Amino acid sequence: MNLLRWETNLKNGVCYLEFDRKDIPMNKLVATTLESKIHVFNMRTNHPELGYAGLSELAHNSTIWGAKHCPQNRDLFMTLGNTNNISMY
């Protein structure tokens, strides 16, 4: 429909975005950044002024280049850091 539903600023550069599953309506969105943070947004909970519910966490000591949800359990995802380590959340 080409319309903007929501926008936010995560500061220092976004490296990766992923929704939890492709076969269901929007649920969770993970964003990774250059500043070693992951941001998880609940895309089903939207406040008219504050935006979508979410949390941020300092995950690695370096840039986080990617995140991938587990196909069997969409509540789990892994992140890939710049120092060749992965973390599961």
TORGUMI-832582 format. One record per residue: residue in three letters; x, y, z of N, C-alpha, C in turn. Coordinates in steps of 0.2 Angstrom, whole numbers. Layout:
N
<Ala,<X,Y,Z>,<X,Y,Z>,<X,Y,Z>>
...
END
This chain:
89
<Met,<4,-6,0>,<0,0,0>,<4,6,0>>
<Asn,<11,5,1>,<16,11,1>,<14,17,5>>
<Leu,<13,15,12>,<12,20,17>,<16,19,23>>
<Leu,<18,24,26>,<22,24,32>,<18,22,38>>
<Arg,<19,17,41>,<15,15,47>,<19,18,54>>
<Trp,<25,18,54>,<29,20,60>,<36,21,58>>
<Glu,<40,25,61>,<47,26,60>,<50,28,67>>
<Thr,<56,26,68>,<60,27,74>,<67,28,72>>
<Asn,<71,30,77>,<78,31,75>,<82,27,80>>
<Leu,<86,22,78>,<90,18,82>,<97,20,83>>
<Lys,<98,26,81>,<105,30,81>,<110,26,77>>
<Asn,<116,26,78>,<122,23,75>,<121,18,69>>
<Gly,<117,18,65>,<117,13,59>,<114,6,60>>
<Val,<109,4,56>,<106,-2,57>,<109,-7,52>>
<Cys,<111,-13,54>,<114,-18,50>,<110,-23,47>>
<Tyr,<105,-25,51>,<100,-30,49>,<93,-30,52>>
<Leu,<88,-32,48>,<81,-32,51>,<78,-39,49>>
<Glu,<74,-41,53>,<71,-48,52>,<64,-48,56>>
<Phe,<59,-50,52>,<53,-52,56>,<54,-59,58>>
<Asp,<50,-61,63>,<51,-68,65>,<48,-74,61>>
<Arg,<43,-73,57>,<41,-78,52>,<38,-74,46>>
<Lys,<38,-78,40>,<36,-75,34>,<29,-77,33>>
<Asp,<26,-82,36>,<20,-85,34>,<14,-83,39>>
<Ile,<15,-78,43>,<10,-76,48>,<11,-68,47>>
<Pro,<5,-64,50>,<6,-57,50>,<11,-55,55>>
<Met,<13,-48,54>,<19,-46,58>,<18,-47,65>>
<Asn,<23,-49,68>,<23,-51,75>,<29,-48,79>>
<Lys,<35,-51,78>,<41,-48,81>,<46,-45,76>>
<Leu,<49,-40,77>,<55,-37,72>,<61,-36,76>>
<Val,<66,-39,74>,<73,-38,77>,<77,-34,72>>
<Ala,<81,-29,76>,<85,-25,72>,<92,-25,76>>
<Thr,<97,-26,72>,<104,-25,75>,<108,-19,72>>
<Thr,<112,-17,76>,<115,-10,75>,<123,-11,75>>
<Leu,<126,-5,73>,<133,-5,73>,<136,-4,80>>
<Glu,<132,-1,85>,<134,0,91>,<133,-5,96>>
<Ser,<133,-11,94>,<132,-18,98>,<126,-19,102>>
<Lys,<120,-16,99>,<114,-17,102>,<109,-21,97>>
<Ile,<104,-25,101>,<99,-28,97>,<93,-24,100>>
<His,<88,-23,95>,<82,-20,97>,<76,-25,95>>
<Val,<72,-27,99>,<66,-31,97>,<60,-27,98>>
<Phe,<56,-27,93>,<49,-24,93>,<43,-29,93>>
<Asn,<38,-28,97>,<32,-31,96>,<27,-28,91>>
<Met,<27,-30,85>,<23,-26,80>,<16,-27,81>>
<Arg,<13,-30,86>,<6,-31,87>,<4,-26,93>>
<Thr,<8,-23,96>,<7,-18,102>,<9,-11,100>>
<Asn,<5,-7,98>,<6,0,95>,<3,5,100>>
<His,<7,10,102>,<4,15,106>,<4,21,101>>
<Pro,<-2,25,101>,<-2,30,96>,<3,36,96>>
<Glu,<6,37,102>,<11,42,103>,<18,39,104>>
<Leu,<19,33,107>,<25,31,109>,<28,25,104>>
<Gly,<23,23,99>,<25,18,94>,<25,11,97>>
<Tyr,<28,6,94>,<28,-1,96>,<32,-2,102>>
<Ala,<29,-7,106>,<32,-9,112>,<39,-13,110>>
<Gly,<44,-12,113>,<50,-15,112>,<55,-14,117>>
<Leu,<61,-18,116>,<67,-17,121>,<73,-17,117>>
<Ser,<78,-14,120>,<85,-14,118>,<90,-17,123>>
<Glu,<95,-20,120>,<100,-23,124>,<107,-23,121>>
<Leu,<112,-22,125>,<119,-22,123>,<121,-29,123>>
<Ala,<122,-32,117>,<123,-39,116>,<130,-41,115>>
<His,<134,-38,111>,<141,-40,110>,<145,-34,111>>
<Asn,<151,-35,111>,<156,-30,112>,<158,-27,105>>
<Ser,<154,-28,100>,<156,-26,93>,<150,-25,89>>
<Thr,<151,-24,83>,<145,-23,78>,<141,-30,78>>
<Ile,<135,-29,78>,<131,-35,77>,<128,-35,69>>
<Trp,<131,-40,65>,<130,-40,58>,<123,-44,56>>
<Gly,<121,-48,60>,<114,-51,58>,<111,-54,64>>
<Ala,<105,-56,63>,<100,-60,67>,<96,-65,63>>
<Lys,<95,-71,66>,<91,-76,63>,<86,-79,68>>
<His,<80,-79,66>,<75,-83,70>,<75,-90,69>>
<Cys,<74,-94,74>,<73,-101,74>,<67,-103,71>>
<Pro,<67,-107,65>,<61,-109,62>,<56,-113,66>>
<Gln,<58,-117,71>,<54,-121,75>,<51,-117,81>>
<Asn,<54,-112,83>,<52,-108,89>,<53,-100,87>>
<Arg,<48,-97,86>,<49,-90,84>,<51,-85,89>>
<Asp,<51,-88,96>,<53,-84,101>,<61,-84,102>>
<Leu,<64,-88,99>,<71,-89,99>,<75,-86,93>>
<Phe,<80,-82,94>,<84,-80,88>,<91,-79,90>>
<Met,<96,-80,85>,<103,-79,86>,<106,-73,83>>
<Thr,<111,-70,86>,<114,-64,83>,<121,-66,82>>
<Leu,<124,-63,77>,<131,-64,74>,<135,-58,75>>
<Gly,<140,-58,80>,<144,-52,81>,<150,-52,77>>
<Asn,<154,-46,77>,<160,-45,73>,<166,-49,75>>
<Thr,<165,-51,82>,<171,-55,84>,<170,-62,83>>
<Asn,<166,-64,78>,<165,-71,77>,<162,-76,82>>
<Asn,<158,-72,86>,<154,-76,91>,<146,-75,89>>
<Ile,<142,-80,92>,<135,-80,91>,<132,-80,98>>
<Ser,<126,-77,99>,<122,-78,105>,<115,-79,103>>
<Met,<112,-83,108>,<105,-85,107>,<101,-81,112>>
<Tyr,<95,-79,110>,<90,-75,114>,<84,-78,114>>
END
